[in-house]
Amino acid sequence: MRYDIVIIGAGIAALHAALRLPKDKKVLIVCKSNSWDCNTFYAQGGVAVPADEDDIKTHIEDTLRAGAGLCDRKAVEVMCKDGYRVVREFIEMGFEFDKDENGNLLYTKEAAHSRNRILHAGGDATGRLIHLFLMKNNPFPLLYKSTVVDLLVEGDTCYGVTVFYDGEFRNIYAKNVIIASGGIGSLYEYHTNAKSISSDIQGICLEKGCELRDMEMLQFHPTVFIHNKGARKQLLTEALRGEGAYIVDETGERFLFRYDERGELSPRDIVSRAMFDWKMKTGREIYLSFDNFSEEFFRKRFPTIYYHLKDLGFNLPKDRVPISPAFHYAMGGIKTDLNGKVPGMRNLYAVGEAANTRVHGANRLASNSLLEGFVFSVRAVNDILNKDEDIKIKEFPVNREVLVKEGDKELKNRLRRLMWEHAGIIRKESGLKKALKELDEMFDKDIGKLLRLRLLTSKKIVQSAIDRKESLGAHYIVKE
Ligand SMILES: Cc1cc2nc3c(=O)[nH]c(=O)nc-3n(C[C@H](O)[C@H](O)[C@H](O)COP(=O)(O)OP(=O)(O)OC[C@H]3O[C@@H](n4cnc5c(N)ncnc54)[C@H](O)[C@@H]3O)c2cc1C
């Protein structure tokens, strides 16, 4: 199996790259599960995009401010400038964002944005509809239920991937490999991510000597309903707060204003920490209240959430919903340049949530990640198409290392608890060191490859958190 390009993943970064590749290229998309099992599918709020040319500058400034000094200004400029064009091109291809009765695009606002610039589709079904559109327009074969378990790297070249597919290991060779495998959600006990998002490729990158950067920078979403069954918890989008939903404790106090004058519209990390701290101090339950929404508005503007919560027995908009923060998004990832290229590699790219261009710095501005997926997928494609070197394929023996061993499931759950307790919203150096020791102990056991990859990524997160001694953005560390 030989291809011009193999793309790992089937979320926005992968499928938008595919959409932008010429149809005469031989391309294969490999995805671990069903195509919809990705974070893109679950994105609710929308896509942040400069509302007009004048807004490019303000979008850049808002992104830099949220990033708390860790952003690469150049990367942010690229995302906002290119994003202005790329999202409009996506609309020209036929994608429909929500519009008002006069046909004007409807822009909403989310936390830490200084103006309305979030485009949404189907109310709160933005990710699902974008994914559907990309799938419908995807011209290339997609190999489902195929886990990439290795990158075929020698020296400065990646010759392809090893996949586990239909009970067998196979090597798939390619002149270029684009990693678009998303973040790391499954490393945490409470998270909002799709099931397939478990940091395998980040672990493989570490084994191959590719750098993961800013891995301590992880975002915890404040408004998550965590009492549903299953690992993926129900996110209640930030846009609800943008439209006026508010956070109260069980006595009805809007305690967020004690922490920040912006209240519900403070950045996510501030809201998450305030909730964590308030609960510790008072022991009170915390809720999201929508009682200022009309039922019709709620149903039309946020249909997915409305019907989901109704199914769970809530009487909306009257009932308030208990919420907790949960892991949501990885700002850290595989270090790349502004074309998504992994440094030191001739033909290996990473885009979307898997990548780290420092576009989000220490904290992602809400709804900037779908934009990142749009923009950097195009840049990686253009880089591939514009280079004139030809990679001669080299064959590798197939690595058939056992993926899962007995006892891995229990250790996986232990890992998830450990990460939640010690590498979560508020970190202590002693807790992080304890976590690192336990991770090392797990690492020394007789475990399968997939768990080893998770442990490698987890260790990198914990070590990065230990190394960053001062709090910054989403990384909050307290001294004992
Ligand atoms: C509930 C929720 C709501 C969100 N809302 C918003 C929002 O409103 N706006 C916004 O901008 N962002 C939002 N985000 C974040 C945003 O959705 C993600 O950052 C973005 O979709 C990531 O896209 P991606 O293409 O990089 O990865 P994903 O869409 O996560 O896709 C990753 C793909 O890689 C595959 N994969 C993983 N590992 C392997 C492997 N080993 N082998 C083969 N395939 C593999 C997966 O199966 C999947 O197909 C939200 C996230 C969540 C979880």
The ligand as an SDF file (V2000), in Angstrom:
LIG
                    3D

 53 58  0  0  0  0  0  0  0  0999 V2000
  -17.5740   18.7200   23.3580 C   0  0  0  0  0  0  0  0  0  0  0  0
  -16.6300   19.6420   22.6190 C   0  0  0  0  0  0  0  0  0  0  0  0
  -17.0730   20.8630   22.1700 C   0  0  0  0  0  0  0  0  0  0  0  0
  -16.2080   21.7180   21.4790 C   0  0  0  0  0  0  0  0  0  0  0  0
  -16.6830   22.8990   20.9840 N   0  0  0  0  0  0  0  0  0  0  0  0
  -15.8640   23.6690   20.2260 C   0  0  0  0  0  0  0  0  0  0  0  0
  -16.3600   24.8400   19.5900 C   0  0  0  0  0  0  0  0  0  0  0  0
  -17.5320   25.1840   19.6880 O   0  0  0  0  0  0  0  0  0  0  0  0
  -15.4880   25.5630   18.8380 N   0  0  0  0  0  0  0  0  0  0  0  0
  -14.1740   25.2210   18.6790 C   0  0  0  0  0  0  0  0  0  0  0  0
  -13.4420   25.9130   17.9870 O   0  0  0  0  0  0  0  0  0  0  0  0
  -13.7010   24.0980   19.2670 N   0  0  0  0  0  0  0  0  0  0  0  0
  -14.5070   23.3200   20.0130 C   0  0  0  0  0  0  0  0  0  0  0  0
  -14.0070   22.1910   20.5870 N   0  0  0  0  0  0  0  0  0  0  0  0
  -12.6280   21.7830   20.2870 C   0  0  0  0  0  0  0  0  0  0  0  0
  -12.5810   21.2710   18.8590 C   0  0  0  0  0  0  0  0  0  0  0  0
  -13.7400   20.5290   18.5930 O   0  0  0  0  0  0  0  0  0  0  0  0
  -11.3730   20.3930   18.6320 C   0  0  0  0  0  0  0  0  0  0  0  0
  -10.2190   21.0150   19.0920 O   0  0  0  0  0  0  0  0  0  0  0  0
  -11.2040   20.1150   17.1360 C   0  0  0  0  0  0  0  0  0  0  0  0
  -12.3990   19.6150   16.6030 O   0  0  0  0  0  0  0  0  0  0  0  0
  -10.0730   19.1280   16.9240 C   0  0  0  0  0  0  0  0  0  0  0  0
  -10.0890   18.7450   15.5770 O   0  0  0  0  0  0  0  0  0  0  0  0
   -9.0100   17.7310   15.0460 P   0  0  0  0  0  0  0  0  0  0  0  0
   -9.3330   17.4770   13.6300 O   0  0  0  0  0  0  0  0  0  0  0  0
   -7.6590   18.2160   15.3870 O   0  0  0  0  0  0  0  0  0  0  0  0
   -9.2340   16.4110   15.9360 O   0  0  0  0  0  0  0  0  0  0  0  0
  -10.5590   15.5070   16.1480 P   0  0  0  0  0  0  0  0  0  0  0  0
  -11.7600   16.1300   15.5540 O   0  0  0  0  0  0  0  0  0  0  0  0
  -10.6170   15.1780   17.5760 O   0  0  0  0  0  0  0  0  0  0  0  0
  -10.2040   14.2190   15.3020 O   0  0  0  0  0  0  0  0  0  0  0  0
   -9.1560   13.3470   15.6560 C   0  0  0  0  0  0  0  0  0  0  0  0
   -9.2340   12.1260   14.7750 C   0  0  0  0  0  0  0  0  0  0  0  0
   -8.0690   11.3280   14.9400 O   0  0  0  0  0  0  0  0  0  0  0  0
   -8.4360    9.9530   15.0700 C   0  0  0  0  0  0  0  0  0  0  0  0
   -7.3840    9.2470   15.8020 N   0  0  0  0  0  0  0  0  0  0  0  0
   -6.9150    9.4700   17.0470 C   0  0  0  0  0  0  0  0  0  0  0  0
   -5.9240    8.6040   17.3380 N   0  0  0  0  0  0  0  0  0  0  0  0
   -5.7700    7.8140   16.2450 C   0  0  0  0  0  0  0  0  0  0  0  0
   -4.9430    6.7080   15.9380 C   0  0  0  0  0  0  0  0  0  0  0  0
   -4.0350    6.2510   16.8040 N   0  0  0  0  0  0  0  0  0  0  0  0
   -5.0960    6.1030   14.7340 N   0  0  0  0  0  0  0  0  0  0  0  0
   -6.0100    6.5310   13.8280 C   0  0  0  0  0  0  0  0  0  0  0  0
   -6.8240    7.5930   14.0760 N   0  0  0  0  0  0  0  0  0  0  0  0
   -6.7000    8.2100   15.2650 C   0  0  0  0  0  0  0  0  0  0  0  0
   -9.7590   10.0260   15.8050 C   0  0  0  0  0  0  0  0  0  0  0  0
  -10.4800    8.8340   15.6950 O   0  0  0  0  0  0  0  0  0  0  0  0
  -10.4030   11.1960   15.0760 C   0  0  0  0  0  0  0  0  0  0  0  0
  -10.9600   10.7730   13.8580 O   0  0  0  0  0  0  0  0  0  0  0  0
  -14.8630   21.3310   21.2840 C   0  0  0  0  0  0  0  0  0  0  0  0
  -14.4150   20.1050   21.7480 C   0  0  0  0  0  0  0  0  0  0  0  0
  -15.2830   19.2530   22.4050 C   0  0  0  0  0  0  0  0  0  0  0  0
  -14.7780   17.9450   22.8970 C   0  0  0  0  0  0  0  0  0  0  0  0
  1  2  1  0
  2  3  1  0
  2 52  2  0
  3  4  2  0
  4  5  1  0
  4 50  1  0
  5  6  2  0
  6  7  1  0
  6 13  1  0
  7  8  2  0
  7  9  1  0
  9 10  1  0
 10 11  2  0
 10 12  1  0
 12 13  2  0
 13 14  1  0
 14 15  1  0
 14 50  1  0
 15 16  1  0
 16 17  1  0
 16 18  1  0
 18 19  1  0
 18 20  1  0
 20 21  1  0
 20 22  1  0
 22 23  1  0
 23 24  1  0
 24 25  2  0
 24 26  1  0
 24 27  1  0
 27 28  1  0
 28 29  2  0
 28 30  1  0
 28 31  1  0
 31 32  1  0
 32 33  1  0
 33 34  1  0
 33 48  1  0
 34 35  1  0
 35 36  1  0
 35 46  1  0
 36 37  1  0
 36 45  1  0
 37 38  2  0
 38 39  1  0
 39 40  1  0
 39 45  2  0
 40 41  1  0
 40 42  2  0
 42 43  1  0
 43 44  2  0
 44 45  1  0
 46 47  1  0
 46 48  1  0
 48 49  1  0
 50 51  2  0
 51 52  1  0
 52 53  1  0
M  END
$$$$
